[in-house]
């Protein structure tokens, strides 16, 4: 697994069930609400500092997702992608990457076409039952509850950049 992780230059994510717990909440005015875990966001920012690009491919379209992507400075964003393989192939072409340089986190059968292709495939602890046997890694945490951070940390450690990126948080000289 370490060899696969070390090649990764791009992490792609699903949203509902991965970056969120999968619930969609509407207020009485029809506004859509989603909850995102700040630890996941920090993990994604650390990956960006390590030079790993981040992207989102989601089947739904939501202003909330656009806002979260903007906050995290995620420029690769495909919403309303009912067939996720098409935007995936477009991203590979645009960035000049190969499958083995990409990691993908998905939680449902719609994610399988990408999960089967990428160099490192992962899912969340509460994914639909068909997914865990087919991926390289299953997080110990649920979607929207730190699963993305767990996988970000794996990628950072495999890249050899964990120590450097976390040095300012840990006083290792004591």
Rosetta blueprint (number, residue, H / E / L):
1 X L
2 X H
3 X H
4 X H
5 X H
6 X H
7 X L
8 X L
9 X L
10 X E
11 X E
12 X E
13 X E
14 X L
15 X L
16 X L
17 X L
18 X L
19 X L
20 X L
21 X L
22 X L
23 X L
24 X L
25 X E
26 X E
27 X L
28 X L
29 X L
30 X L
31 X L
32 X E
33 X E
34 X L
35 X L
36 X L
37 X L
38 X H
39 X H
40 X H
41 X H
42 X H
43 X H
44 X H
45 X H
46 X H
47 X H
48 X H
49 X H
50 X L
51 X L
52 X L
53 X E
54 X E
55 X E
56 X E
57 X E
58 X L
59 X L
60 X L
61 X L
62 X L
63 X H
64 X H
65 X H
66 X H
67 X H
68 X H
69 X H
70 X H
71 X H
72 X L
73 X L
74 X L
75 X L
76 X E
77 X E
78 X E
79 X L
80 X L
81 X L
82 X L
83 X L
84 X H
85 X H
86 X H
87 X H
88 X H
89 X H
90 X H
91 X H
92 X H
93 X H
94 X H
95 X H
96 X L
97 X L
98 X L
99 X H
100 X H
101 X H
102 X E
103 X E
104 X E
105 X E
106 X L
107 X L
108 X L
109 X H
110 X H
111 X H
112 X H
113 X H
114 X H
115 X H
116 X L
117 X L
118 X L
119 X L
120 X E
121 X E
122 X E
123 X E
124 X L
125 X L
126 X L
127 X L
128 X L
129 X H
130 X H
131 X H
132 X H
133 X L
134 X L
135 X L
136 X L
137 X E
138 X E
139 X L
140 X L
141 X L
142 X L
143 X L
144 X L
145 X L
146 X L
147 X H
148 X H
149 X H
150 X H
151 X H
152 X H
153 X H
154 X H
155 X H
156 X H
157 X H
158 X H
159 X H
160 X L
161 X L
162 X H
163 X H
164 X H
165 X H
166 X H
167 X L
168 X L
169 X L
170 X L
171 X L
172 X L
173 X L
174 X L
